[in-house]
Amino acid sequence: MEQEQAARIGALKSQIARLHAGPGRREKPGIGFGVPAIDAALPAGLQGALHEIVGTGAETEHGAAAALFAAGILARARGPVLWVLEHADLFAPALAGVGLHPDRVIFVEAGRGVLAAMEEGARQPGLAGVVGETGARITLTASRRLQLAAEASDVPVFLLRRSRVFDDPRFAEANAAVTRWRIAALPAGPPLPHAPEVPGLARALWRLDLVRCRVGAAASWVVEACDAAGRLGLAADIFDGSAETARDPVRRRRA
């Protein structure tokens, strides 16, 4: 009995220590992007904390780019992912297309209980991450609960917000998210920058806005959407007409 009580007390002390740990004392490194321009704005990567992602334009309602952005990030982490939805409207093969295989994902259709399910999942340290999609209003109290749960377990939590109203004023309300992202789908460029008349589909483009970062700087980028391994590519040089750059995707990503 005494050993059991000591084990419980030890576990509780570990949770409290993680809850109060500063950025430099975390057990797990943050998830980086491998793109110097983006990583410079996030010196510690995406930590075990609450991160908000919102689409703009048509993406505000459908949230496809936001979902793929979160999936690409977690594709580069290890472990299972809890994905909580209000309705079963997620296309799992699309997640696999950016490197997050459905076998790694635990899907939960929670209706109005998305936030409660996210909070419960965020308390499980064995998860690679928690994703929740919701159109509900997020109060400051609710977001703080998610943030505290994420800090305690060191699990990144991604809150994907959706609305039928473009520029929903609720998205401007304060919450406890450590980073807040806005993402918009842009028209893709030609498949070969030096031969725009050649038909075909180029890699999709996103406008990625980091509108708030507690431990870094706000910034904006135009990026190539996540590839099959979940990696983004900086799109600054896509339209420069350089055949050499077009043939070398690694160089294009690191430009």
C-alpha positions in Angstrom: 0.0 0.0 0.0 2.8 2.4 0.9 4.6 1.7 -2.3 1.4 2.3 -4.3 0.9 5.6 -2.5 4.5 6.7 -3.1 4.1 5.9 -6.9 1.0 8.0 -7.1 2.7 10.9 -5.3 5.7 10.6 -7.6 3.5 10.7 -10.7 1.6 13.7 -9.3 4.9 15.5 -8.6 6.0 14.8 -12.2 2.8 16.3 -13.6 3.2 19.4 -11.4 6.8 19.8 -12.5 5.9 19.6 -16.2 3.1 22.1 -15.6 5.4 24.7 -14.2 8.4 23.9 -16.4 9.8 26.7 -18.6 10.5 26.4 -22.3 14.1 25.3 -21.7 13.1 22.5 -19.4 10.7 20.5 -21.6 11.2 16.8 -21.9 10.4 16.7 -25.6 11.7 19.0 -28.3 9.2 21.1 -30.2 8.2 20.1 -33.7 10.1 22.2 -36.3 9.3 22.8 -40.0 12.7 22.3 -41.6 12.2 25.6 -43.3 14.7 28.2 -42.0 12.4 31.2 -42.5 9.6 29.6 -40.5 11.8 28.0 -37.9 13.4 31.4 -37.2 10.0 32.7 -36.1 9.5 29.7 -33.8 12.8 29.3 -32.0 11.5 26.4 -29.9 9.3 24.8 -32.5 5.7 23.8 -31.8 5.8 22.9 -28.2 3.4 20.9 -26.1 0.8 23.7 -25.9 -2.4 24.9 -27.5 -2.1 26.0 -31.2 -5.1 27.5 -33.1 -5.5 27.2 -36.9 -8.1 29.0 -38.8 -8.8 29.0 -42.6 -9.7 32.1 -44.5 -12.1 32.6 -47.4 -13.8 29.4 -48.3 -11.4 27.6 -46.0 -13.2 29.2 -43.0 -16.1 26.7 -43.5 -14.4 23.7 -45.0 -11.1 23.7 -43.2 -9.3 21.4 -45.6 -6.0 23.3 -45.7 -6.1 23.7 -41.9 -6.6 20.0 -41.4 -3.7 19.1 -43.9 -1.4 21.7 -42.2 -2.0 20.1 -38.8 -1.7 16.5 -40.2 1.6 17.4 -41.9 3.0 18.7 -38.7 2.0 15.5 -36.8 3.2 13.3 -39.6 6.7 14.4 -38.6 6.2 13.4 -34.9 6.0 9.9 -33.4 3.1 8.2 -31.8 -0.7 8.0 -32.1 -2.8 11.1 -32.8 -6.2 11.8 -31.4 -8.5 13.6 -33.9 -11.8 14.9 -32.6 -14.6 16.1 -34.8 -18.1 17.3 -34.5 -19.2 15.3 -37.5 -17.7 12.5 -39.5 -16.6 14.7 -42.4 -12.9 14.0 -42.5 -11.3 12.4 -45.6 -8.7 10.1 -44.1 -6.8 9.3 -47.4 -6.0 13.1 -47.6 -4.2 12.8 -44.2 -2.2 9.8 -45.6 -1.3 12.0 -48.6 0.6 14.3 -46.3 2.3 11.5 -44.3 -0.2 10.9 -41.5 -1.3 7.3 -42.0 -4.9 6.6 -40.7 -3.5 3.7 -38.7 -1.8 6.2 -36.4 -5.1 8.2 -35.9 -7.8 7.6 -33.3 -10.9 9.3 -34.8 -13.6 10.5 -32.3 -17.0 11.9 -33.4 -17.9 14.0 -30.4 -20.7 16.3 -31.5 -20.9 19.2 -29.0 -18.3 17.5 -26.8 -15.3 18.3 -28.9 -13.5 20.4 -26.3 -14.1 18.0 -23.5 -12.7 15.1 -25.6 -9.7 17.2 -26.6 -9.0 18.1 -23.0 -9.2 14.4 -21.9 -6.9 13.4 -24.8 -4.4 16.2 -24.1 -3.8 14.7 -20.6 -2.4 11.5 -22.2 1.4 11.9 -22.5 1.7 9.0 -24.9 0.0 10.8 -27.8 2.0 12.6 -30.5 -0.7 15.2 -30.6 -4.4 16.1 -30.3 -6.4 17.7 -33.1 -10.0 19.1 -32.6 -12.2 20.6 -35.2 -15.1 22.7 -34.0 -17.4 25.6 -35.0 -18.2 26.4 -31.4 -17.2 29.6 -29.6 -14.0 29.2 -27.6 -14.1 30.9 -24.3 -11.0 32.1 -22.5 -11.6 29.6 -19.7 -12.0 26.7 -22.2 -8.8 27.5 -24.0 -6.9 27.8 -20.7 -8.1 24.3 -19.7 -6.8 23.0 -23.0 -3.5 24.9 -22.6 -2.9 23.6 -19.1 -3.7 20.0 -20.1 -1.2 20.3 -23.0 1.5 21.7 -20.8 1.0 19.1 -18.2 1.5 16.2 -20.6 3.8 18.0 -23.1 1.4 17.1 -25.9 0.8 19.6 -28.7 -2.9 20.4 -29.2 -4.2 21.8 -32.4 -7.6 23.6 -32.4 -9.0 23.8 -35.9 -11.8 26.4 -35.9 -14.5 26.5 -38.6 -17.4 28.8 -39.3 -20.0 29.4 -42.0 -19.2 33.1 -41.7 -16.1 34.5 -43.4 -14.0 36.7 -41.0 -16.1 35.4 -38.0 -15.6 38.0 -35.2 -15.2 35.2 -32.7 -11.8 34.4 -34.2 -10.5 37.7 -33.0 -11.5 37.0 -29.4 -8.6 36.4 -26.9 -7.7 32.9 -26.0 -4.9 31.0 -24.4 -3.3 29.6 -27.6 0.5 29.9 -27.7 0.4 30.2 -31.5 -2.4 31.3 -33.7 -2.3 30.6 -37.5 -4.4 31.7 -40.5 -4.2 29.7 -43.7 -5.6 30.4 -47.2 -5.4 28.3 -50.3 -3.8 30.1 -53.3 -3.9 29.3 -57.0 -1.1 26.9 -57.8 1.6 28.0 -60.2 2.5 26.2 -63.4 4.1 22.7 -63.0 7.3 24.0 -64.7 8.1 27.6 -63.9 10.3 27.9 -67.1 7.5 26.4 -69.3 4.2 27.8 -68.2 2.4 26.6 -71.3 2.9 22.9 -70.3 -0.4 21.6 -68.8 -0.5 19.9 -65.4 -1.0 20.4 -61.8 1.7 22.0 -59.6 2.0 21.5 -55.9 -0.7 23.5 -54.1 0.2 26.9 -52.5 -0.9 28.3 -49.1 -0.6 31.7 -47.6 0.5 31.0 -44.0 0.1 33.7 -41.4 1.5 33.3 -37.9 -0.6 36.0 -36.3 0.4 35.4 -32.7 3.4 33.6 -31.2 4.0 33.8 -27.4 7.7 32.9 -27.8 8.5 34.2 -31.3 7.5 36.8 -33.9 4.4 37.1 -36.1 5.1 36.6 -39.8 3.6 35.5 -43.1 4.8 33.2 -45.9 3.6 31.8 -49.2 4.4 28.1 -49.0 4.1 24.9 -51.0 1.5 22.7 -49.3 2.6 19.6 -47.3 4.2 16.9 -49.4 3.9 13.1 -48.8 6.2 13.4 -45.8 4.4 16.4 -44.2 7.0 18.9 -45.2 6.3 22.5 -46.4 8.3 24.3 -49.0 9.0 28.0 -49.0 7.5 29.3 -52.3 9.4 32.5 -52.6 11.3 31.4 -55.7 8.7 29.4 -57.5 8.0 32.0 -60.1 11.6 33.2 -60.7 11.9 31.2 -63.9 14.9 29.2 -62.8 15.0 25.8 -64.4 17.7 24.7 -62.0 15.6 25.6 -59.0 12.5 23.9 -60.5 14.4 20.7 -60.9 15.8 20.7 -57.4 13.0 20.5 -54.8 15.4 20.4 -51.9 17.1 23.6 -53.0 13.6 25.1 -53.5 12.5 24.3 -50.0 15.7 25.7 -48.4 15.8 28.9 -50.4 
